[in-house]
Amino acid sequence: GLMHVLEQAEMDGHCALPIEAMVEQASRNLGAPEYAVRDAGERLVISGEVVLEHGNDGTPLAFPVRMLEAENDVAAGLAALARAEAAPWKVPGLPEHLAAGQRAAVEAVADHGVVVLTGGPGTGKSTVVAQVLQLAEANAIEVMLAAPTGRAAKRLEQTTGHAASTLHRLLEFQPETGAFAHGPADPLPPGLLVVDESSMVDVVLAQALLGALTDAHRLL
């Protein structure tokens, strides 16, 4: 009953739940007294299936172990890309029509292993991405474009003029095993990876993606 509550929370976009809320929900679902549910929760912690951590505000949280591992792997993967000392790209004169912020964004990708490009509609993100892709080609860098959904990948393809795929296709999802062909043992080809609509990527997919990247990659 407790694991079911955590799985439902995951479907709603949560990696963990406050312990009290989890116990109360499971008790209500099962029609079981809370003391019995707490006993079951203690057994899950002892077995290692559930891990207890404290949130930023001190609230005790219950994580399914795989979700906590995914969060930690994503953090470690992003930190490794950020620390990687990739050779800076050569940046010839950038077009005059770029605003200062757009120019800074292009230069950031030329110098760093991981860059987040954000902004509301009409702020020039597509112009920046197009310029970054031109810069990658000028530096003979392999380019991969992907998005979490087929619709987002198609839109990325239309706005850039470059082929784009879903993240599942990029990582070569294997339906028979539920795993990806690309990962730590078989990384993606080195180069620049542009992921559009990254806020739609869940933590488990982000874990798989970052596991397929190395110091030879840049991530935008």
Buried (B, 14 or more C-beta within 10 A) or exposed (E): BBBEBBEEBBEEEBBBBBBEBBBBBBBEBBEEEBEEBBEBBEEBBEEEBBBBEEEEEEBEBBBBBBBBBBBEBBEEBBEBBEEBEBEEBEBEEBEEEBEEEBBEBBBBBBEBBBBEBEEEEEBBBBBBBBBBBBBBEEBEBBBBBBBBBEEBBBBBBEBBEBEBBBBBEBBBBEEEEEEBEBBEEEBBEBBBBBBBBBEEBEBBBBBBBBBBBEEBBBBB
